[in-house]
């Protein structure tokens, strides 16, 4: 199966309004339980299921045919599937695996298949229509970097959404930027970075946003390369199998001209010398990097902009060595940040004695007046019970049966229900809005070290800036005039203000004279 994209655009960038065959979808089983699935078209029996490809979960079975051509976010009901055919299919596969059994039963199976084909008149088995089950449902969601981070197959430590959202903001990843990533791992940060820099697919003669990712582990490299191809991101993310400590960050011998860099490496200080604008002296002394053997140094950074860098290190000892290397290599604005993420759950709490035992209901007195009313009702019941002859236990049991679930009588319950109906407030809007933090706070993930490498300022740049902004010929700028000229300018301003004041007095006097003549 080869996944398809919509008009050549990745579903992570433009999934379209509906689901479609051979495309990635995220199935939400519960709040934090997500499952990525490539939806397959119903082409016949699949793995023993007459309904085609089926996703089996604890909430039921869901054929792919029920999830095709529906709007994103739709609720999918579970279906009743034919598991008997699946058992027969698995049994047949085991028999086919045994050579002796296959030779003994091959002729009979061929005859049975031919007779079934002749009876139906079609070599393609018919797809059974899925029948909805009585319970169980899931939701089908479009693929996004956030959902992919939660549901992807973990191959290494994953950069989660709170971390990479802050990282992309600090390194100024924007549409059209070129970002270099070392340590692709499971691809969580790669998917988010592609969306951040995307401003169109690359074309000849036009610079577009792109992510250049490096991974030294061969198996992880092949798996991630296949994922990028399946997701339609191979034209926006260039993945290279290389150890950047020795091979550097060049792509096919050319500079990617990176505007931002993200290093998820165990020793980022060893890769920092290769992220320089000029050939660092450490390469000449060590002679271990491939770049040190080149005659001409090629920098992987954009020569016309300041470059923003972030390193992802779990231990503080790594941070110490990284910061020391940054200072030696000329990086400035060095800053370390640790992200402590905590979710806040918002809900409405309904409080009252006249409410049913529903979820989110606190069956206690809403205020003092309601509590006093409730106590008065209980005392009245006890007085009535004491005044009547008979068995006390039976009387109290009958009174409890007549009362509602929280002890109130049916009239009070009906009154509360009618009050809710007459108020016009929806049931989900009733109650007090409260916010609670999650009970378990996630522990430390990594330290984020940020730095900036300013652009290199040459003599040619200085001459061009001096020609565009000449010094000493400014007008109306503080410092462009001498002291005498500033005093003369101040005198002229005061003279104009005085003339304006005298003119106002003359106009006011003339106006008063005209008013006096009109009155006389």
TIZA-570375 format. One record per residue (C-alpha): residue number from 1; chain; y, z, x; residue in three letters. Coordinates in steps of 0.02 Angstrom, whole numbers. Last residue first. Layout:
% TIZA-570375
   resi   chain       yy       zz       xx   resn
    NUM       A        Y        Z        X    ALA
...
//
This chain:
% TIZA-570375
   resi   chain       yy       zz       xx   resn
    520       A     4924     1131    -1277    UNK
    519       A     4732     1135    -1269    UNK
    518       A     4721      957    -1204    UNK
    517       A     4852      993    -1072    UNK
    516       A     4758     1150    -1016    UNK
    515       A     4593     1055    -1004    UNK
    514       A     4675      921     -898    UNK
    513       A     4748     1051     -782    UNK
    512       A     4579     1137     -761    UNK
    511       A     4496      971     -714    UNK
    510       A     4628      935     -584    UNK
    509       A     4603     1106     -506    UNK
    508       A     4412     1082     -500    UNK
    507       A     4432      912     -420    UNK
    506       A     4549      981     -288    UNK
    505       A     4430     1126     -250    UNK
    504       A     4282     1008     -233    UNK
    503       A     4380      898     -114    UNK
    502       A     4421     1048       -8    UNK
    501       A     4236     1095        5    UNK
    500       A     4181      918       50    UNK
    499       A     4310      911      186    UNK
    498       A     4245     1075      254    UNK
    497       A     4064     1012      253    UNK
    496       A     4114      852      342    UNK
    495       A     4205      951      476    UNK
    494       A     4053     1064      501    UNK
    493       A     3940      913      529    UNK
    492       A     4062      835      651    UNK
    491       A     4073      997      749    UNK
    490       A     3881     1006      762    UNK
    489       A     3871      830      830    UNK
    488       A     4002      873      961    UNK
    487       A     3905     1028     1011    UNK
    486       A     3742      927     1027    UNK
    485       A     3831      798     1136    UNK
    484       A     3899      933     1249    UNK
    483       A     3728     1013     1273    UNK
    482       A     3638      853     1323    UNK
    481       A     3542      744     1204    UNK
    480       A     3354      698     1199    UNK
    479       A     3298      880     1201    UNK
    478       A     3268      894     1015    UNK
    477       A     3240      719      947    UNK
    476       A     3368      620      848    UNK
    475       A     3343      471      965    UNK
    474       A     3212      454     1102    UNK
    473       A     3252      352     1256    UNK
    472       A     3193      476     1389    UNK
    471       A     3005      441     1376    UNK
    470       A     2941      274     1311    UNK
    469       A     2802      283     1177    UNK
    468       A     2711      116     1176    UNK
    467       A     2743       75     1358    UNK
    466       A     2707      254     1411    UNK
    465       A     2544      253     1311    UNK
    464       A     2488       90     1392    UNK
    463       A     2529      156     1565    UNK
    462       A     2433      318     1533    UNK
    461       A     2282      224     1468    UNK
    460       A     2283      112     1622    UNK
    459       A     2293      265     1734    UNK
    458       A     2136      334     1654    UNK
    457       A     2107      469     1522    UNK
    456       A     1922      505     1493    UNK
    455       A     1887      554     1313    UNK
    454       A     1865      738     1280    UNK
    453       A     1690      816     1280    UNK
    452       A     1677      938     1136    UNK
    451       A     1557     1084     1115    UNK
    450       A     1447     1168      984    UNK
    449       A     1303     1289     1012    UNK
    448       A     1193     1325      861    UNK
    447       A     1075     1473      877    UNK
    446       A      909     1457      789    UNK
    445       A      805     1507      637    UNK
    444       A      834     1694      609    UNK
    443       A      754     1773      457    UNK
    442       A      762     1722      276    UNK
    441       A      826     1857      159    UNK
    440       A      697     1919       35    UNK
    439       A      757     1993     -130    UNK
    438       A      869     1843     -171    UNK
    437       A     1044     1896     -216    UNK
    436       A     1089     1934     -396    UNK
    435       A     1225     1859     -505    UNK
    434       A     1265     1912     -684    UNK
    433       A     1338     1823     -835    UNK
    432       A     1335     1942     -983    UNK
    431       A     1249     1893    -1143    UNK
    430       A     1244     1741    -1254    UNK
    429       A     1271     1566    -1188    UNK
    428       A     1085     1518    -1194    UNK
    427       A     1079     1566    -1378    UNK
    426       A     1223     1451    -1422    UNK
    425       A     1377     1540    -1492    UNK
    424       A     1417     1496    -1673    UNK
    423       A     1450     1677    -1719    UNK
    422       A     1368     1654    -1889    UNK
    421       A     1194     1624    -1819    UNK
    420       A     1205     1767    -1695    UNK
    419       A     1265     1884    -1832    UNK
    418       A     1126     1822    -1945    UNK
    417       A      998     1867    -1812    UNK
    416       A     1074     2038    -1785    UNK
    415       A     1078     2071    -1972    UNK
    414       A      900     2013    -1989    UNK
    413       A      847     2135    -1857    UNK
    412       A      948     2276    -1934    UNK
    411       A      872     2237    -2103    UNK
    410       A      698     2230    -2030    UNK
    409       A      711     2406    -1964    UNK
    408       A      751     2451    -1785    UNK
    407       A      620     2525    -1669    UNK
    406       A      630     2395    -1531    UNK
    405       A      492     2286    -1600    UNK
    404       A      553     2301    -1780    UNK
    403       A      525     2445    -1898    UNK
    402       A      408     2437    -2047    UNK
    401       A      259     2472    -1936    UNK
    400       A      347     2620    -1857    UNK
    399       A      385     2694    -2029    UNK
    398       A      205     2672    -2083    UNK
    397       A      149     2761    -1927    UNK
    396       A      272     2902    -1959    UNK
    395       A      210     2926    -2137    UNK
    394       A       28     2922    -2083    UNK
    393       A       60     3051    -1949    UNK
    392       A      154     3166    -2066    UNK
    391       A       17     3176    -2197    UNK
    390       A       96     3217    -2363    UNK
    389       A      252     3295    -2437    UNK
    388       A      422     3211    -2415    UNK
    387       A      575     3309    -2355    UNK
    386       A      517     3316    -2174    UNK
    385       A      493     3127    -2165    UNK
    384       A      663     3093    -2240    UNK
    383       A      741     3210    -2112    UNK
    382       A      646     3124    -1970    UNK
    381       A      700     2952    -2029    UNK
    380       A      882     3008    -2038    UNK
    379       A      871     3078    -1862    UNK
    378       A      807     2912    -1797    UNK
    377       A      944     2814    -1886    UNK
    376       A     1078     2931    -1818    UNK
    375       A     1009     2908    -1643    UNK
    374       A     1023     2718    -1661    UNK
    373       A     1201     2729    -1726    UNK
    372       A     1248     2842    -1580    UNK
    371       A     1173     2716    -1455    UNK
    370       A     1264     2571    -1539    UNK
    369       A     1429     2666    -1529    UNK
    368       A     1400     2710    -1346    UNK
    367       A     1378     2528    -1293    UNK
    366       A     1245     2392    -1282    UNK
    365       A     1104     2514    -1310    UNK
    364       A      943     2462    -1227    UNK
    363       A      824     2317    -1252    UNK
    362       A      875     2216    -1100    UNK
    361       A      833     2035    -1137    UNK
    360       A      805     1910     -996    UNK
    359       A      640     1849    -1066    UNK
    358       A      622     1893    -1248    UNK
    357       A      579     2061    -1322    UNK
    356       A      686     2034    -1477    UNK
    355       A      867     2088    -1491    UNK
    354       A      938     2220    -1609    UNK
    353       A      941     2357    -1478    UNK
    352       A     1061     2263    -1366    UNK
    351       A     1088     2189    -1195    UNK
    350       A     1077     2004    -1153    UNK
    349       A     1081     1964     -968    UNK
    348       A     1135     1790     -918    UNK
    347       A     1078     1714     -754    UNK
    346       A     1139     1670     -580    UNK
    345       A     1025     1678     -428    UNK
    344       A     1114     1690     -261    UNK
    343       A     1027     1616     -110    UNK
    342       A     1055     1685       64    UNK
    341       A     1073     1583      223    UNK
    340       A     1118     1664      388    UNK
    339       A     1177     1523      502    UNK
    338       A     1208     1573      684    UNK
    337       A     1357     1497      774    UNK
    336       A     1401     1474      958    UNK
    335       A     1564     1393     1017    UNK
    334       A     1618     1290     1167    UNK
    333       A     1790     1213     1141    UNK
    332       A     1771     1115     1305    UNK
    331       A     1637     1019     1397    UNK
    330       A     1679      981     1579    UNK
    329       A     1507      970     1660    UNK
    328       A     1510     1143     1739    UNK
    327       A     1562     1225     1576    UNK
    326       A     1424     1138     1479    UNK
    325       A     1292     1191     1607    UNK
    324       A     1342     1375     1588    UNK
    323       A     1339     1358     1398    UNK
    322       A     1162     1287     1403    UNK
    321       A     1098     1424     1519    UNK
    320       A     1164     1561     1406    UNK
    319       A     1105     1476     1245    UNK
    318       A      928     1459     1311    UNK
    317       A      927     1645     1351    UNK
    316       A      987     1677     1172    UNK
    315       A      826     1604     1104    UNK
    314       A      797     1484      957    UNK
    313       A      904     1340     1025    UNK
    312       A      981     1195      928    UNK
    311       A     1117     1108     1029    UNK
    310       A     1272     1027      953    UNK
    309       A     1389      899     1032    UNK
    308       A     1551      813      982    UNK
    307       A     1613      664     1084    UNK
    306       A     1798      625     1102    UNK
    305       A     1833      442     1074    UNK
    304       A     1863      279     1168    UNK
    303       A     1723      288     1298    UNK
    302       A     1586      315     1166    UNK
    301       A     1444      404     1254    UNK
    300       A     1282      336     1328    UNK
    299       A     1365      319     1499    UNK
    298       A     1306      180     1612    UNK
    297       A     1309      219     1799    UNK
    296       A     1297       66     1911    UNK
    295       A     1169       56     2049    UNK
    294       A     1032      135     1946    UNK
    293       A      912      253     2030    UNK
    292       A     1003      409     1966    UNK
    291       A      980      348     1786    UNK
    290       A      793      369     1800    UNK
    289       A      818      553     1825    UNK
    288       A      739      653     1966    UNK
    287       A      859      615     2107    UNK
    286       A      903      799     2119    UNK
    285       A     1060      788     2224    UNK
    284       A     1121      621     2158    UNK
    283       A     1086      675     1979    UNK
    282       A     1180      838     2004    UNK
    281       A     1335      743     2061    UNK
    280       A     1365      676     1886    UNK
    279       A     1388      488     1860    UNK
    278       A     1538      474     1747    UNK
    277       A     1557      490     1559    UNK
    276       A     1421      621     1548    UNK
    275       A     1274      647     1432    UNK
    274       A     1141      626     1568    UNK
    273       A     1199      790     1647    UNK
    272       A     1168      876     1477    UNK
    271       A      981      838     1472    UNK
    270       A      926      981     1585    UNK
    269       A     1041     1104     1495    UNK
    268       A      952     1060     1331    UNK
    267       A      792     1149     1386    UNK
    266       A      679     1173     1234    UNK
    265       A      759     1024     1147    UNK
    264       A      841      997      977    UNK
    263       A      994      909     1048    UNK
    262       A     1120      833      925    UNK
    261       A     1251      712      990    UNK
    260       A     1405      635      907    UNK
    259       A     1514      482      941    UNK
    258       A     1377      388     1034    UNK
    257       A     1412      227     1126    UNK
    256       A     1229      170     1112    UNK
    255       A     1238      117     1295    UNK
    254       A     1126      -24     1348    UNK
    253       A      968      -22     1455    UNK
    252       A      855      -53     1306    UNK
    251       A      931      101     1223    UNK
    250       A     1009      223     1347    UNK
    249       A      986      410     1318    UNK
    248       A      907      471     1479    UNK
    247       A      733      432     1543    UNK
    246       A      698      588     1645    UNK
    245       A      753      733     1534    UNK
    244       A      758      612     1386    UNK
    243       A      568      602     1380    UNK
    242       A      543      442     1283    UNK
    241       A      470      363     1125    UNK
    240       A      621      283     1041    UNK
    239       A      670      286      857    UNK
    238       A      816      178      795    UNK
    237       A      878      241      627    UNK
    236       A      977      128      511    UNK
    235       A      866      -27      510    UNK
    234       A      707       79      506    UNK
    233       A      773      176      357    UNK
    232       A      675       90      217    UNK
    231       A      576      247      174    UNK
    230       A      408      171      224    UNK
    229       A      482      113      390    UNK
    228       A      556      283      427    UNK
    227       A      390      365      383    UNK
    226       A      292      246      496    UNK
    225       A      408      285      642    UNK
    224       A      389      470      606    UNK
    223       A      200      461      619    UNK
    222       A      205      354      778    UNK
    221       A      330      469      866    UNK
    220       A      239      628      812    UNK
    219       A       81      560      893    UNK
    218       A      172      508     1053    UNK
    217       A      270      667     1085    UNK
    216       A      429      617     1180    UNK
    215       A      543      590     1030    UNK
    214       A      715      508     1038    UNK
    213       A      828      464      890    UNK
    212       A      972      339      887    UNK
    211       A     1059      357      718    UNK
    210       A     1172      218      653    UNK
    209       A     1340      190      571    UNK
    208       A     1396       11      576    UNK
    207       A     1485      -93      706    UNK
    206       A     1504     -274      652    UNK
    205       A     1474     -427      762    UNK
    204       A     1302     -460      689    UNK
    203       A     1261     -350      542    UNK
    202       A     1198     -171      530    UNK
    201       A     1162     -101      355    UNK
    200       A     1307      -21      265    UNK
    199       A     1416      133      283    UNK
    198       A     1282      261      325    UNK
    197       A     1335      398      447    UNK
    196       A     1295      549      335    UNK
    195       A     1142      471      250    UNK
    194       A     1066      431      419    UNK
    193       A     1102      608      481    UNK
    192       A     1011      687      333    UNK
    191       A      856      581      361    UNK
    190       A      857      616      549    UNK
    189       A      881      804      525    UNK
    188       A      718      819      430    UNK
    187       A      622      697      539    UNK
    186       A      471      805      580    UNK
    185       A      510      818      766    UNK
    184       A      657      705      811    UNK
    183       A      691      794      976    UNK
    182       A      846      709     1046    UNK
    181       A      969      644      917    UNK
    180       A     1111      522      956    UNK
    179       A     1238      485      819    UNK
    178       A     1345      330      797    UNK
    177       A     1480      354      667    UNK
    176       A     1520      224      533    UNK
    175       A     1517      343      385    UNK
    174       A     1548      520      451    UNK
    173       A     1465      639      573    UNK
    172       A     1604      756      629    UNK
    171       A     1499      862      748    UNK
    170       A     1548     1017      647    UNK
    169       A     1509      942      476    UNK
    168       A     1343      869      529    UNK
    167       A     1294     1038      601    UNK
    166       A     1343     1134      444    UNK
    165       A     1235     1022      334    UNK
    164       A     1097     1027      466    UNK
    163       A     1084     1216      465    UNK
    162       A     1093     1255      279    UNK
    161       A      975     1108      243    UNK
    160       A      832     1157      358    UNK
    159       A      797     1097      535    UNK
    158       A      606     1098      537    UNK
    157       A      497     1175      671    UNK
    156       A      364     1047      715    UNK
    155       A      239      936      624    UNK
    154       A      280      995      449    UNK
    153       A      233      872      311    UNK
    152       A      391      845      208    UNK
    151       A      421      938       44    UNK
    150       A      572     1051       75    UNK
    149       A      659      936      199    UNK
    148       A      623      787       85    UNK
    147       A      709      874      -60    UNK
    146       A      868      901       43    UNK
    145       A      861      727      121    UNK
    144       A      850      650      -53    UNK
    143       A      705      567     -143    UNK
    142       A      728      546     -331    UNK
    141       A      647      679     -442    UNK
    140       A      495      678     -558    UNK
    139       A      475      839     -658    UNK
    138       A      310      925     -697    UNK
    137       A      214      972     -855    UNK
    136       A       67     1073     -919    UNK
    135       A        2     1096    -1095    UNK
    134       A      -86     1005    -1238    UNK
    133       A     -136      852    -1136    UNK
    132       A      -63      679    -1158    UNK
    131       A     -186      534    -1161    UNK
    130       A     -176      405    -1020    UNK
    129       A     -225      228    -1067    UNK
    128       A     -377      171     -970    UNK
    127       A     -348       29     -848    UNK
    126       A     -469     -115     -871    UNK
    125       A     -584     -162     -729    UNK
    124       A     -541     -327     -643    UNK
    123       A     -688     -452     -645    UNK
    122       A     -655     -502     -825    UNK
    121       A     -775     -572     -956    UNK
    120       A     -815     -396    -1019    UNK
    119       A    -1001     -422    -1045    UNK
    118       A    -1019     -541     -897    UNK
    117       A     -933     -418     -782    UNK
    116       A    -1044     -275     -841    UNK
    115       A    -1199     -382     -816    UNK
    114       A    -1144     -433     -642    UNK
    113       A    -1108     -252     -595    UNK
    112       A    -1278     -196     -657    UNK
    111       A    -1367     -335     -563    UNK
    110       A    -1274     -293     -404    UNK
    109       A    -1319     -109     -425    UNK
    108       A    -1502     -156     -446    UNK
    107       A    -1503     -264     -291    UNK
    106       A    -1419     -136     -181    UNK
    105       A    -1528        9     -234    UNK
    104       A    -1662        7      -99    UNK
    103       A    -1553      -65       38    UNK
    102       A    -1415       60        1    UNK
    101       A    -1539      204       -1    UNK
    100       A    -1600      157      171    UNK
     99       A    -1427      132      239    UNK
     98       A    -1356      297      175    UNK
     97       A    -1168      283      156    UNK
     96       A    -1190      181       -2    UNK
     95       A    -1277      329      -82    UNK
     94       A    -1132      443      -40    UNK
     93       A    -1009      317     -113    UNK
     92       A    -1113      303     -272    UNK
     91       A    -1107      492     -294    UNK
     90       A     -920      490     -272    UNK
     89       A     -904      354     -404    UNK
     88       A    -1016      445     -526    UNK
     87       A     -913      602     -508    UNK
     86       A     -750      507     -533    UNK
     85       A     -821      422     -687    UNK
     84       A     -853      594     -761    UNK
     83       A     -676      654     -722    UNK
     82       A     -597      549     -861    UNK
     81       A     -417      610     -869    UNK
     80       A     -325      710    -1000    UNK
     79       A     -140      700     -962    UNK
     78       A       -3      821     -907    UNK
     77       A      172      795     -975    UNK
     76       A      307      718     -865    UNK
     75       A      484      787     -880    UNK
     74       A      614      661     -827    UNK
     73       A      729      695     -680    UNK
     72       A      739      513     -629    UNK
     71       A      722      399     -779    UNK
     70       A      552      327     -816    UNK
     69       A      482      160     -759    UNK
     68       A      324      235     -683    UNK
     67       A      275      419     -700    UNK
     66       A      142      401     -836    UNK
     65       A       56      261     -739    UNK
     64       A       41      375     -588    UNK
     63       A      -84      482     -683    UNK
     62       A      -39      668     -693    UNK
     61       A     -177      798     -698    UNK
     60       A     -138      978     -742    UNK
     59       A      -24     1122     -693    UNK
     58       A     -131     1176     -545    UNK
     57       A     -108     1001     -478    UNK
     56       A     -204      836     -479    UNK
     55       A     -106      676     -448    UNK
     54       A     -197      525     -520    UNK
     53       A     -211      343     -463    UNK
     52       A     -286      233     -598    UNK
     51       A     -323      291     -776    UNK
     50       A     -510      254     -756    UNK
     49       A     -518      385     -619    UNK
     48       A     -661      365     -494    UNK
     47       A     -554      351     -339    UNK
     46       A     -446      221     -425    UNK
     45       A     -504      118     -574    UNK
     44       A     -389      -25     -613    UNK
     43       A     -223      -95     -555    UNK
     42       A     -108       42     -620    UNK
     41       A       43       32     -503    UNK
     40       A       52      162     -365    UNK
     39       A      189      293     -350    UNK
     38       A      208      356     -172    UNK
     37       A      205      546     -188    UNK
     36       A      305      687     -109    UNK
     35       A      259      860     -180    UNK
     34       A      384     1000     -211    UNK
     33       A      350     1185     -241    UNK
     32       A      510     1289     -230    UNK
     31       A      563     1288     -413    UNK
     30       A      396     1231     -482    UNK
     29       A      289     1074     -481    UNK
     28       A      435      961     -435    UNK
     27       A      365      789     -394    UNK
     26       A      468      693     -267    UNK
     25       A      456      504     -281    UNK
     24       A      431      370     -149    UNK
     23       A      414      189     -203    UNK
     22       A      264       74     -225    UNK
     21       A      298       59     -413    UNK
     20       A      465      102     -487    UNK
     19       A      559      256     -546    UNK
     18       A      719      230     -642    UNK
     17       A      908      238     -618    UNK
     16       A      914      168     -441    UNK
     15       A      857      258     -284    UNK
     14       A     1013      212     -183    UNK
     13       A     1029      299      -14    UNK
     12       A      863      393        0    UNK
     11       A      782      250      -97    UNK
     10       A      822      140       55    UNK
      9       A      917      -20       19    UNK
      8       A      829     -190       31    UNK
      7       A      872     -233     -150    UNK
      6       A      777      -76     -204    UNK
      5       A      648      -30      -76    UNK
      4       A      460      -59      -72    UNK
      3       A      318       46       -8    UNK
      2       A      170      -50       67    UNK
      1       A        0        0        0    UNK
//
